[in-house]
Structures are given as structure tokens and as C-alpha cells.
Amino acid sequence: NVEPRSVPVFPWHSLVPFLAPTQSD
Amino acid sequence: PPPSSAAVPPSLPPYFIKGSIIQLADGELKRVEDLKTEDFIQSAEISSELKIDSSTVERIEGSHTSPNVAVVQFSVGEHRAQVSVEVMVEYPFFVFGQGWSSCCPDRTTQLLELPCTKLSVGDVCISLTLKNLR
């Protein structure tokens, strides 16, 4: 099976670094 | 042999290449170079899991491991939590009200063709955290 090649679409949140602050309390 | 479609180093994600199609939370499609601050804010508002945090650049240093790597220290959110990330110098961050910025914008433009300005101490970048941390 040959899958048709389509333009990849990326979710918006993949562009943003995930910086989870450490919870001190 | 590996595909020769792009000269982008394997460490750089493909979605930063100019022309990449990005889907916002409301389904709208935009090119990566056309994204605005509002796109991220509105997408985070729709999201049930993610929220936008402000991350202020506190320090930018070279890495001991590689000349092409930088260590960027951020102060994240209202609690100003200190977070350091090690990234390729061409890795772009989105600065509030400004757009894509990296430690080495010339390399970013060269490798990704993504219009980019110089990331500086004091810049406020968009970052994500989980909405329900409790």
C-alpha cells in the first residue's frame, strides 16, 4: 500500500516550549 | 541514505521551517511565519489542558558541551520559577508582541528561512503549562 503524501499539519502547541514551573507549595 | 529533502539538522523540529502549516486550536491553519501572539493566546483559551505562561529570559549562556548549544534560563509565570533549557542556538522562541527570536537569528534564518530576531535578556517568551496542576 502506498499512502498519498500530504502536507503535514502541526498542532500549535508543538511550537511552544513546555516550561512547567516547579511547584514549591 | 537519509532523505535529502532538507538541510535542517535532525535536532531541529520540522515545524519551524518557513511555510510549515500550523493548526490553531479553533482549526484555523496558518503558516509558522505568519503566527501572531494572539494566535497562541486564543488557542490556549480554547484548550482545556494548556495555558500560556510568560517566561522572561534571565540569562543566556554558551554550553560546555557544544558551541552550537545555548543554555537559556527563564523566569516562568507569576511565581517566577527558574527553568533552564538547553537548545540549539538557532532554536526559535516566540516573544510576546514581537515574534520568533533565537540566540542566533542568522543561523535560524539560514537553516529554517524563518524570519527571526535576536533573543535577549528581558524578552518575554510564550511558554505553556498545564491548567490543572492541583
Backbone of each chain as nested JSON, in Angstrom:
{
  "chains": [
    {"id": "A", "residues": [
      {"number": 1, "name": "ASN", "atoms": {"N": [0.828, -1.196, 0.0], "CA": [0.0, 0.0, 0.0], "C": [0.874, 1.261, 0.0]}},
      {"number": 2, "name": "VAL", "atoms": {"N": [0.547, 2.143, -0.891], "CA": [1.254, 3.414, -0.948], "C": [0.309, 4.503, -0.472]}},
      {"number": 3, "name": "GLU", "atoms": {"N": [0.68, 5.115, 0.647], "CA": [-0.175, 6.177, 1.182], "C": [0.1, 7.484, 0.451]}},
      {"number": 4, "name": "PRO", "atoms": {"N": [-0.948, 8.231, 0.152], "CA": [-0.736, 9.528, -0.501], "C": [0.03, 10.465, 0.417]}},
      {"number": 5, "name": "ARG", "atoms": {"N": [0.979, 11.186, -0.158], "CA": [1.773, 12.132, 0.62], "C": [1.006, 13.435, 0.73]}},
      {"number": 6, "name": "SER", "atoms": {"N": [0.737, 13.849, 1.934], "CA": [0.055, 15.113, 2.118], "C": [0.945, 16.054, 2.923]}},
      {"number": 7, "name": "VAL", "atoms": {"N": [0.588, 17.323, 2.885], "CA": [1.361, 18.311, 3.626], "C": [1.126, 18.091, 5.116]}},
      {"number": 8, "name": "PRO", "atoms": {"N": [2.196, 17.956, 5.893], "CA": [1.997, 17.748, 7.333], "C": [1.428, 18.993, 7.995]}},
      {"number": 9, "name": "VAL", "atoms": {"N": [0.541, 18.767, 8.938], "CA": [-0.037, 19.86, 9.72], "C": [0.36, 19.642, 11.176]}},
      {"number": 10, "name": "PHE", "atoms": {"N": [0.926, 20.676, 11.772], "CA": [1.421, 20.545, 13.136], "C": [0.524, 21.314, 14.094]}},
      {"number": 11, "name": "PRO", "atoms": {"N": [0.239, 20.754, 15.271], "CA": [-0.574, 21.475, 16.254], "C": [0.182, 22.668, 16.823]}},
      {"number": 12, "name": "TRP", "atoms": {"N": [-0.552, 23.725, 17.116], "CA": [0.052, 24.988, 17.575], "C": [0.943, 24.798, 18.797]}},
      {"number": 13, "name": "HIS", "atoms": {"N": [0.53, 23.885, 19.694], "CA": [1.261, 23.778, 20.957], "C": [2.612, 23.094, 20.808]}},
      {"number": 14, "name": "SER", "atoms": {"N": [2.848, 22.455, 19.66], "CA": [4.161, 21.85, 19.473], "C": [5.237, 22.914, 19.27]}},
      {"number": 15, "name": "LEU", "atoms": {"N": [4.823, 24.147, 18.942], "CA": [5.79, 25.22, 18.696], "C": [6.221, 25.921, 19.971]}},
      {"number": 16, "name": "VAL", "atoms": {"N": [5.522, 25.65, 21.056], "CA": [5.767, 26.39, 22.292], "C": [6.461, 25.467, 23.287]}},
      {"number": 17, "name": "PRO", "atoms": {"N": [7.586, 25.915, 23.845], "CA": [8.248, 25.067, 24.843], "C": [7.356, 24.881, 26.064]}},
      {"number": 18, "name": "PHE", "atoms": {"N": [7.38, 23.677, 26.571], "CA": [6.576, 23.375, 27.749], "C": [7.441, 23.582, 28.979]}},
      {"number": 19, "name": "LEU", "atoms": {"N": [7.282, 24.723, 29.611], "CA": [8.093, 25.056, 30.771], "C": [7.213, 24.993, 32.017]}},
      {"number": 20, "name": "ALA", "atoms": {"N": [7.174, 23.825, 32.598], "CA": [6.365, 23.666, 33.789], "C": [7.147, 24.14, 35.003]}},
      {"number": 21, "name": "PRO", "atoms": {"N": [6.676, 25.177, 35.657], "CA": [7.395, 25.641, 36.845], "C": [7.326, 24.603, 37.948]}},
      {"number": 22, "name": "THR", "atoms": {"N": [8.398, 24.493, 38.691], "CA": [8.388, 23.572, 39.827], "C": [7.482, 24.13, 40.914]}},
      {"number": 23, "name": "GLN", "atoms": {"N": [6.651, 23.286, 41.442], "CA": [5.714, 23.703, 42.478], "C": [6.351, 23.56, 43.848]}},
      {"number": 24, "name": "SER", "atoms": {"N": [6.514, 24.684, 44.521], "CA": [7.2, 24.624, 45.801], "C": [6.236, 24.491, 46.967]}},
      {"number": 25, "name": "ASP", "atoms": {"N": [4.94, 24.744, 46.71], "CA": [3.992, 24.632, 47.811], "C": [3.036, 23.476, 47.625]}}
    ]},
    {"id": "B", "residues": [
      {"number": 1, "name": "PRO", "atoms": {"N": [20.338, 5.68, 2.445], "CA": [20.747, 7.03, 2.831], "C": [19.564, 7.842, 3.32]}},
      {"number": 2, "name": "PRO", "atoms": {"N": [19.825, 8.817, 4.194], "CA": [18.708, 9.626, 4.699], "C": [18.136, 10.506, 3.603]}},
      {"number": 3, "name": "PRO", "atoms": {"N": [16.887, 10.877, 3.733], "CA": [16.284, 11.758, 2.736], "C": [17.012, 13.098, 2.699]}},
      {"number": 4, "name": "SER", "atoms": {"N": [17.157, 13.629, 1.51], "CA": [17.919, 14.862, 1.358], "C": [17.004, 16.051, 1.103]}},
      {"number": 5, "name": "SER", "atoms": {"N": [15.794, 15.968, 1.605], "CA": [14.806, 16.998, 1.303], "C": [15.098, 18.307, 2.012]}},
      {"number": 6, "name": "ALA", "atoms": {"N": [15.822, 18.242, 3.113], "CA": [16.046, 19.481, 3.852], "C": [17.44, 19.468, 4.459]}},
      {"number": 7, "name": "ALA", "atoms": {"N": [17.989, 20.657, 4.626], "CA": [19.307, 20.787, 5.237], "C": [19.176, 21.078, 6.718]}},
      {"number": 8, "name": "VAL", "atoms": {"N": [18.035, 20.76, 7.281], "CA": [17.784, 21.068, 8.674], "C": [18.392, 19.974, 9.552]}},
      {"number": 9, "name": "PRO", "atoms": {"N": [19.178, 20.351, 10.536], "CA": [19.747, 19.343, 11.429], "C": [18.639, 18.538, 12.096]}},
      {"number": 10, "name": "PRO", "atoms": {"N": [18.902, 17.267, 12.4], "CA": [17.858, 16.413, 12.963], "C": [17.364, 16.9, 14.317]}},
      {"number": 11, "name": "SER", "atoms": {"N": [18.159, 17.742, 14.993], "CA": [17.751, 18.206, 16.31], "C": [16.721, 19.318, 16.24]}},
      {"number": 12, "name": "LEU", "atoms": {"N": [16.545, 19.913, 15.063], "CA": [15.572, 20.987, 14.927], "C": [14.256, 20.43, 14.411]}},
      {"number": 13, "name": "PRO", "atoms": {"N": [13.17, 20.689, 15.119], "CA": [11.879, 20.155, 14.688], "C": [11.467, 20.723, 13.326]}},
      {"number": 14, "name": "PRO", "atoms": {"N": [10.787, 19.913, 12.507], "CA": [10.443, 20.353, 11.15], "C": [9.421, 21.478, 11.103]}},
      {"number": 15, "name": "TYR", "atoms": {"N": [8.646, 21.656, 12.183], "CA": [7.571, 22.651, 12.113], "C": [8.073, 24.092, 12.177]}},
      {"number": 16, "name": "PHE", "atoms": {"N": [9.372, 24.297, 12.415], "CA": [9.903, 25.655, 12.413], "C": [10.375, 26.102, 11.03]}},
      {"number": 17, "name": "ILE", "atoms": {"N": [10.356, 25.168, 10.06], "CA": [10.768, 25.551, 8.706], "C": [9.71, 26.468, 8.107]}},
      {"number": 18, "name": "LYS", "atoms": {"N": [10.163, 27.559, 7.491], "CA": [9.245, 28.504, 6.878], "C": [8.276, 27.779, 5.951]}},
      {"number": 19, "name": "GLY", "atoms": {"N": [6.998, 28.113, 6.061], "CA": [5.977, 27.503, 5.217], "C": [5.256, 26.349, 5.888]}},
      {"number": 20, "name": "SER", "atoms": {"N": [5.784, 25.886, 7.038], "CA": [5.104, 24.785, 7.74], "C": [3.696, 25.203, 8.131]}},
      {"number": 21, "name": "ILE", "atoms": {"N": [2.771, 24.256, 8.007], "CA": [1.373, 24.54, 8.289], "C": [1.075, 24.197, 9.748]}},
      {"number": 22, "name": "ILE", "atoms": {"N": [0.546, 25.194, 10.447], "CA": [0.24, 25.037, 11.865], "C": [-1.268, 25.136, 12.061]}},
      {"number": 23, "name": "GLN", "atoms": {"N": [-1.817, 24.209, 12.836], "CA": [-3.247, 24.235, 13.127], "C": [-3.477, 24.838, 14.508]}},
      {"number": 24, "name": "LEU", "atoms": {"N": [-4.277, 25.921, 14.515], "CA": [-4.632, 26.547, 15.787], "C": [-5.729, 25.734, 16.463]}},
      {"number": 25, "name": "ALA", "atoms": {"N": [-6.018, 26.077, 17.724], "CA": [-6.991, 25.286, 18.489], "C": [-8.391, 25.348, 17.888]}},
      {"number": 26, "name": "ASP", "atoms": {"N": [-8.705, 26.444, 17.175], "CA": [-10.032, 26.548, 16.558], "C": [-10.079, 25.909, 15.176]}},
      {"number": 27, "name": "GLY", "atoms": {"N": [-8.987, 25.273, 14.763], "CA": [-8.954, 24.57, 13.492], "C": [-8.331, 25.373, 12.362]}},
      {"number": 28, "name": "GLU", "atoms": {"N": [-8.16, 26.679, 12.565], "CA": [-7.591, 27.517, 11.518], "C": [-6.159, 27.092, 11.214]}},
      {"number": 29, "name": "LEU", "atoms": {"N": [-5.799, 27.147, 9.934], "CA": [-4.45, 26.788, 9.514], "C": [-3.674, 28.054, 9.166]}},
      {"number": 30, "name": "LYS", "atoms": {"N": [-2.451, 28.134, 9.669], "CA": [-1.588, 29.275, 9.373], "C": [-0.187, 28.78, 9.113]}},
      {"number": 31, "name": "ARG", "atoms": {"N": [0.57, 29.572, 8.34], "CA": [1.993, 29.256, 8.19], "C": [2.743, 29.72, 9.43]}},
      {"number": 32, "name": "VAL", "atoms": {"N": [3.79, 28.988, 9.766], "CA": [4.52, 29.25, 11.014], "C": [5.021, 30.686, 11.076]}},
      {"number": 33, "name": "GLU", "atoms": {"N": [5.429, 31.232, 9.918], "CA": [5.975, 32.595, 9.908], "C": [4.881, 33.658, 10.037]}},
      {"number": 34, "name": "ASP", "atoms": {"N": [3.616, 33.239, 9.901], "CA": [2.512, 34.199, 9.989], "C": [1.86, 34.233, 11.374]}},
      {"number": 35, "name": "LEU", "atoms": {"N": [2.335, 33.395, 12.289], "CA": [1.703, 33.32, 13.61], "C": [1.894, 34.617, 14.388]}},
      {"number": 36, "name": "LYS", "atoms": {"N": [0.837, 34.996, 15.105], "CA": [0.871, 36.201, 15.935], "C": [0.669, 35.798, 17.402]}},
      {"number": 37, "name": "THR", "atoms": {"N": [1.023, 36.72, 18.284], "CA": [0.844, 36.469, 19.713], "C": [-0.594, 36.046, 20.015]}},
      {"number": 38, "name": "GLU", "atoms": {"N": [-1.565, 36.723, 19.381], "CA": [-2.978, 36.43, 19.642], "C": [-3.335, 34.992, 19.278]}},
      {"number": 39, "name": "ASP", "atoms": {"N": [-2.674, 34.444, 18.259], "CA": [-2.975, 33.064, 17.86], "C": [-2.688, 32.097, 19.003]}},
      {"number": 40, "name": "PHE", "atoms": {"N": [-1.561, 32.316, 19.677], "CA": [-1.213, 31.445, 20.803], "C": [-2.159, 31.668, 21.978]}},
      {"number": 41, "name": "ILE", "atoms": {"N": [-2.449, 32.94, 22.262], "CA": [-3.311, 33.249, 23.405], "C": [-4.712, 32.671, 23.191]}},
      {"number": 42, "name": "GLN", "atoms": {"N": [-5.262, 32.888, 22.0], "CA": [-6.607, 32.387, 21.738], "C": [-6.648, 30.855, 21.724]}},
      {"number": 43, "name": "SER", "atoms": {"N": [-5.61, 30.235, 21.198], "CA": [-5.579, 28.773, 21.184], "C": [-5.511, 28.221, 22.605]}},
      {"number": 44, "name": "ALA", "atoms": {"N": [-4.74, 28.887, 23.463], "CA": [-4.643, 28.42, 24.846], "C": [-5.967, 28.613, 25.573]}},
      {"number": 45, "name": "GLU", "atoms": {"N": [-6.706, 29.693, 25.229], "CA": [-8.002, 29.919, 25.873], "C": [-8.979, 28.804, 25.533]}},
      {"number": 46, "name": "ILE", "atoms": {"N": [-8.892, 28.315, 24.302], "CA": [-9.784, 27.228, 23.879], "C": [-9.373, 25.913, 24.523]}},
      {"number": 47, "name": "SER", "atoms": {"N": [-8.077, 25.747, 24.711], "CA": [-7.561, 24.48, 25.214], "C": [-8.065, 24.19, 26.63]}},
      {"number": 48, "name": "SER", "atoms": {"N": [-8.402, 22.935, 26.868], "CA": [-8.861, 22.547, 28.198], "C": [-7.696, 22.162, 29.096]}},
      {"number": 49, "name": "GLU", "atoms": {"N": [-6.524, 21.925, 28.513], "CA": [-5.406, 21.403, 29.304], "C": [-4.256, 22.383, 29.463]}},
      {"number": 50, "name": "LEU", "atoms": {"N": [-4.081, 23.266, 28.468], "CA": [-2.87, 24.084, 28.439], "C": [-3.184, 25.543, 28.697]}},
      {"number": 51, "name": "LYS", "atoms": {"N": [-2.265, 26.208, 29.361], "CA": [-2.392, 27.66, 29.495], "C": [-1.053, 28.325, 29.185]}},
      {"number": 52, "name": "ILE", "atoms": {"N": [-1.161, 29.543, 28.689], "CA": [0.029, 30.314, 28.343], "C": [0.648, 30.887, 29.609]}},
      {"number": 53, "name": "ASP", "atoms": {"N": [1.943, 30.772, 29.698], "CA": [2.668, 31.436, 30.766], "C": [3.686, 32.387, 30.148]}},
      {"number": 54, "name": "SER", "atoms": {"N": [3.994, 33.439, 30.877], "CA": [5.063, 34.338, 30.446], "C": [6.383, 33.834, 31.007]}},
      {"number": 55, "name": "SER", "atoms": {"N": [7.356, 33.695, 30.133], "CA": [8.678, 33.259, 30.57], "C": [9.687, 34.328, 30.182]}},
      {"number": 56, "name": "THR", "atoms": {"N": [10.244, 34.982, 31.19], "CA": [11.191, 36.063, 30.937], "C": [12.606, 35.512, 30.875]}},
      {"number": 57, "name": "VAL", "atoms": {"N": [13.318, 35.892, 29.824], "CA": [14.704, 35.442, 29.684], "C": [15.569, 36.141, 30.729]}},
      {"number": 58, "name": "GLU", "atoms": {"N": [16.194, 35.356, 31.593], "CA": [17.028, 35.916, 32.656], "C": [18.512, 35.845, 32.315]}},
      {"number": 59, "name": "ARG", "atoms": {"N": [18.877, 34.82, 31.554], "CA": [20.297, 34.633, 31.242], "C": [20.431, 33.772, 30.001]}},
      {"number": 60, "name": "ILE", "atoms": {"N": [21.418, 34.08, 29.191], "CA": [21.737, 33.256, 28.022], "C": [23.23, 32.968, 28.068]}},
      {"number": 61, "name": "GLU", "atoms": {"N": [23.566, 31.674, 28.089], "CA": [24.971, 31.288, 28.168], "C": [25.289, 30.261, 27.097]}},
      {"number": 62, "name": "GLY", "atoms": {"N": [26.553, 30.209, 26.731], "CA": [27.005, 29.135, 25.874], "C": [27.049, 27.84, 26.67]}},
      {"number": 63, "name": "SER", "atoms": {"N": [26.986, 26.738, 25.962], "CA": [27.03, 25.449, 26.64], "C": [28.456, 24.917, 26.649]}},
      {"number": 64, "name": "HIS", "atoms": {"N": [28.762, 24.127, 27.656], "CA": [30.077, 23.493, 27.716], "C": [30.161, 22.32, 26.751]}},
      {"number": 65, "name": "THR", "atoms": {"N": [29.012, 21.801, 26.343], "CA": [29.003, 20.581, 25.554], "C": [29.205, 20.839, 24.06]}},
      {"number": 66, "name": "SER", "atoms": {"N": [28.714, 21.953, 23.553], "CA": [28.802, 22.195, 22.12], "C": [28.706, 23.687, 21.834]}},
      {"number": 67, "name": "PRO", "atoms": {"N": [29.468, 24.171, 20.851], "CA": [29.398, 25.601, 20.513], "C": [28.063, 25.995, 19.904]}},
      {"number": 68, "name": "ASN", "atoms": {"N": [27.317, 25.012, 19.41], "CA": [26.034, 25.327, 18.781], "C": [24.87, 25.217, 19.745]}},
      {"number": 69, "name": "VAL", "atoms": {"N": [25.192, 25.024, 21.018], "CA": [24.146, 24.861, 22.022], "C": [24.2, 26.027, 23.003]}},
      {"number": 70, "name": "ALA", "atoms": {"N": [23.031, 26.518, 23.38], "CA": [22.941, 27.591, 24.366], "C": [22.073, 27.129, 25.523]}},
      {"number": 71, "name": "VAL", "atoms": {"N": [22.378, 27.683, 26.694], "CA": [21.537, 27.428, 27.858], "C": [20.784, 28.724, 28.168]}},
      {"number": 72, "name": "VAL", "atoms": {"N": [19.459, 28.637, 28.086], "CA": [18.626, 29.811, 28.325], "C": [17.892, 29.616, 29.648]}},
      {"number": 73, "name": "GLN", "atoms": {"N": [18.077, 30.575, 30.548], "CA": [17.388, 30.496, 31.834], "C": [16.189, 31.43, 31.815]}},
      {"number": 74, "name": "PHE", "atoms": {"N": [15.02, 30.863, 32.154], "CA": [13.776, 31.614, 32.173], "C": [13.265, 31.766, 33.597]}},
      {"number": 75, "name": "SER", "atoms": {"N": [12.528, 32.841, 33.797], "CA": [11.725, 33.014, 34.999], "C": [10.272, 32.845, 34.57]}},
      {"number": 76, "name": "VAL", "atoms": {"N": [9.637, 31.755, 35.04], "CA": [8.359, 31.326, 34.479], "C": [7.19, 31.687, 35.384]}},
      {"number": 77, "name": "GLY", "atoms": {"N": [6.193, 32.325, 34.779], "CA": [4.917, 32.535, 35.464], "C": [4.992, 33.517, 36.606]}},
      {"number": 78, "name": "GLU", "atoms": {"N": [3.853, 33.653, 37.296], "CA": [3.765, 34.646, 38.357], "C": [4.655, 34.285, 39.548]}},
      {"number": 79, "name": "HIS", "atoms": {"N": [4.973, 32.996, 39.684], "CA": [5.829, 32.585, 40.794], "C": [7.314, 32.712, 40.459]}},
      {"number": 80, "name": "ARG", "atoms": {"N": [7.597, 33.119, 39.215], "CA": [8.973, 33.349, 38.769], "C": [9.851, 32.12, 39.011]}},
      {"number": 81, "name": "ALA", "atoms": {"N": [9.313, 30.971, 38.716], "CA": [10.099, 29.745, 38.862], "C": [11.249, 29.754, 37.851]}},
      {"number": 82, "name": "GLN", "atoms": {"N": [12.409, 29.333, 38.307], "CA": [13.588, 29.338, 37.455], "C": [13.675, 28.021, 36.676]}},
      {"number": 83, "name": "VAL", "atoms": {"N": [13.695, 28.154, 35.358], "CA": [13.782, 26.983, 34.496], "C": [14.877, 27.222, 33.459]}},
      {"number": 84, "name": "SER", "atoms": {"N": [15.783, 26.264, 33.328], "CA": [16.824, 26.358, 32.307], "C": [16.574, 25.332, 31.219]}},
      {"number": 85, "name": "VAL", "atoms": {"N": [16.746, 25.754, 29.981], "CA": [16.621, 24.821, 28.865], "C": [17.883, 24.901, 28.02]}},
      {"number": 86, "name": "GLU", "atoms": {"N": [18.29, 23.734, 27.517], "CA": [19.447, 23.661, 26.633], "C": [18.929, 23.47, 25.219]}},
      {"number": 87, "name": "VAL", "atoms": {"N": [19.25, 24.401, 24.354], "CA": [18.714, 24.346, 22.986], "C": [19.821, 24.641, 21.979]}},
      {"number": 88, "name": "MET", "atoms": {"N": [19.574, 24.224, 20.739], "CA": [20.43, 24.66, 19.647], "C": [20.309, 26.181, 19.528]}},
      {"number": 89, "name": "VAL", "atoms": {"N": [21.405, 26.857, 19.18], "CA": [21.391, 28.319, 19.157], "C": [20.384, 28.861, 18.144]}},
      {"number": 90, "name": "GLU", "atoms": {"N": [20.015, 28.044, 17.165], "CA": [19.057, 28.509, 16.154], "C": [17.602, 28.217, 16.543]}},
      {"number": 91, "name": "TYR", "atoms": {"N": [17.39, 27.579, 17.697], "CA": [16.036, 27.203, 18.107], "C": [15.205, 28.46, 18.395]}},
      {"number": 92, "name": "PRO", "atoms": {"N": [14.061, 28.614, 17.716], "CA": [13.282, 29.843, 17.896], "C": [12.274, 29.772, 19.041]}},
      {"number": 93, "name": "PHE", "atoms": {"N": [12.213, 30.859, 19.778], "CA": [11.177, 31.058, 20.79], "C": [10.276, 32.198, 20.321]}},
      {"number": 94, "name": "PHE", "atoms": {"N": [9.01, 32.155, 20.741], "CA": [8.098, 33.217, 20.337], "C": [8.019, 34.258, 21.453]}},
      {"number": 95, "name": "VAL", "atoms": {"N": [8.419, 35.486, 21.126], "CA": [8.417, 36.572, 22.101], "C": [7.105, 37.338, 21.979]}},
      {"number": 96, "name": "PHE", "atoms": {"N": [6.472, 37.584, 23.116], "CA": [5.205, 38.314, 23.156], "C": [5.313, 39.625, 22.375]}},
      {"number": 97, "name": "GLY", "atoms": {"N": [4.366, 39.845, 21.487], "CA": [4.278, 41.106, 20.77], "C": [5.382, 41.329, 19.756]}},
      {"number": 98, "name": "GLN", "atoms": {"N": [6.235, 40.361, 19.576], "CA": [7.391, 40.552, 18.697], "C": [7.509, 39.47, 17.645]}},
      {"number": 99, "name": "GLY", "atoms": {"N": [7.418, 38.219, 18.067], "CA": [7.52, 37.117, 17.119], "C": [8.706, 36.219, 17.411]}},
      {"number": 100, "name": "TRP", "atoms": {"N": [9.139, 35.486, 16.373], "CA": [10.178, 34.474, 16.572], "C": [11.528, 35.115, 16.86]}},
      {"number": 101, "name": "SER", "atoms": {"N": [12.215, 34.577, 17.846], "CA": [13.532, 35.07, 18.235], "C": [14.388, 33.876, 18.638]}},
      {"number": 102, "name": "SER", "atoms": {"N": [15.676, 33.983, 18.343], "CA": [16.583, 32.898, 18.738], "C": [17.915, 33.487, 19.19]}},
      {"number": 103, "name": "CYS", "atoms": {"N": [18.728, 32.633, 19.793], "CA": [20.045, 33.079, 20.248], "C": [20.92, 33.462, 19.063]}},
      {"number": 104, "name": "CYS", "atoms": {"N": [20.689, 32.827, 17.92], "CA": [21.48, 33.123, 16.724], "C": [20.526, 33.244, 15.53]}},
      {"number": 105, "name": "PRO", "atoms": {"N": [19.912, 34.419, 15.376], "CA": [18.904, 34.571, 14.32], "C": [19.455, 34.358, 12.915]}},
      {"number": 106, "name": "ASP", "atoms": {"N": [20.732, 34.644, 12.715], "CA": [21.308, 34.417, 11.387], "C": [21.262, 32.941, 11.015]}},
      {"number": 107, "name": "ARG", "atoms": {"N": [21.59, 32.085, 11.987], "CA": [21.538, 30.632, 11.732], "C": [20.1, 30.166, 11.536]}},
      {"number": 108, "name": "THR", "atoms": {"N": [19.174, 30.739, 12.316], "CA": [17.769, 30.358, 12.184], "C": [17.273, 30.695, 10.776]}},
      {"number": 109, "name": "THR", "atoms": {"N": [17.606, 31.891, 10.332], "CA": [17.168, 32.297, 9.001], "C": [17.837, 31.451, 7.928]}},
      {"number": 110, "name": "GLN", "atoms": {"N": [19.108, 31.122, 8.169], "CA": [19.85, 30.334, 7.188], "C": [19.318, 28.903, 7.097]}},
      {"number": 111, "name": "LEU", "atoms": {"N": [19.046, 28.299, 8.255], "CA": [18.664, 26.886, 8.272], "C": [17.172, 26.678, 8.031]}},
      {"number": 112, "name": "LEU", "atoms": {"N": [16.354, 27.584, 8.538], "CA": [14.909, 27.385, 8.509], "C": [14.184, 28.371, 7.603]}},
      {"number": 113, "name": "GLU", "atoms": {"N": [14.87, 29.427, 7.185], "CA": [14.275, 30.528, 6.419], "C": [13.188, 31.24, 7.218]}},
      {"number": 114, "name": "LEU", "atoms": {"N": [13.199, 31.033, 8.524], "CA": [12.19, 31.643, 9.385], "C": [12.678, 33.028, 9.824]}},
      {"number": 115, "name": "PRO", "atoms": {"N": [11.909, 34.08, 9.484], "CA": [12.3, 35.417, 9.938], "C": [12.382, 35.46, 11.455]}},
      {"number": 116, "name": "CYS", "atoms": {"N": [13.455, 36.0, 11.975], "CA": [13.774, 35.812, 13.381], "C": [14.59, 36.997, 13.878]}},
      {"number": 117, "name": "THR", "atoms": {"N": [14.345, 37.405, 15.116], "CA": [15.169, 38.446, 15.722], "C": [16.013, 37.834, 16.832]}},
      {"number": 118, "name": "LYS", "atoms": {"N": [16.902, 38.637, 17.385], "CA": [17.831, 38.152, 18.404], "C": [17.128, 38.046, 19.761]}},
      {"number": 119, "name": "LEU", "atoms": {"N": [17.22, 36.873, 20.365], "CA": [16.669, 36.67, 21.704], "C": [17.596, 37.331, 22.73]}},
      {"number": 120, "name": "SER", "atoms": {"N": [17.008, 38.167, 23.584], "CA": [17.816, 38.933, 24.524], "C": [17.286, 38.764, 25.944]}},
      {"number": 121, "name": "VAL", "atoms": {"N": [18.166, 39.024, 26.9], "CA": [17.749, 39.038, 28.307], "C": [16.654, 40.093, 28.481]}},
      {"number": 122, "name": "GLY", "atoms": {"N": [15.586, 39.71, 29.173], "CA": [14.453, 40.603, 29.37], "C": [13.295, 40.325, 28.43]}},
      {"number": 123, "name": "ASP", "atoms": {"N": [13.556, 39.599, 27.343], "CA": [12.459, 39.231, 26.443], "C": [11.468, 38.321, 27.171]}},
      {"number": 124, "name": "VAL", "atoms": {"N": [10.195, 38.513, 26.872], "CA": [9.159, 37.694, 27.491], "C": [8.632, 36.71, 26.448]}},
      {"number": 125, "name": "CYS", "atoms": {"N": [8.92, 35.438, 26.65], "CA": [8.556, 34.404, 25.686], "C": [7.252, 33.726, 26.086]}},
      {"number": 126, "name": "ILE", "atoms": {"N": [6.593, 33.181, 25.078], "CA": [5.401, 32.379, 25.32], "C": [5.829, 30.964, 25.697]}},
      {"number": 127, "name": "SER", "atoms": {"N": [5.282, 30.479, 26.789], "CA": [5.511, 29.083, 27.155], "C": [4.195, 28.502, 27.648]}},
      {"number": 128, "name": "LEU", "atoms": {"N": [4.194, 27.207, 27.858], "CA": [2.964, 26.511, 28.239], "C": [3.119, 25.817, 29.588]}},
      {"number": 129, "name": "THR", "atoms": {"N": [2.031, 25.784, 30.314], "CA": [1.959, 24.926, 31.488], "C": [0.605, 24.223, 31.467]}},
      {"number": 130, "name": "LEU", "atoms": {"N": [0.465, 23.255, 32.343], "CA": [-0.821, 22.574, 32.461], "C": [-1.788, 23.436, 33.257]}},
      {"number": 131, "name": "LYS", "atoms": {"N": [-3.069, 23.418, 32.845], "CA": [-4.057, 24.223, 33.546], "C": [-4.347, 23.678, 34.937]}},
      {"number": 132, "name": "ASN", "atoms": {"N": [-4.453, 22.358, 35.034], "CA": [-4.846, 21.776, 36.315], "C": [-3.661, 21.109, 36.977]}},
      {"number": 133, "name": "LEU", "atoms": {"N": [-2.886, 21.916, 37.685], "CA": [-1.718, 21.357, 38.354], "C": [-2.07, 20.794, 39.72]}},
      {"number": 134, "name": "ARG", "atoms": {"N": [-3.212, 21.216, 40.244], "CA": [-3.581, 20.741, 41.565], "C": [-4.037, 19.302, 41.515]}}
    ]}
  ]
}
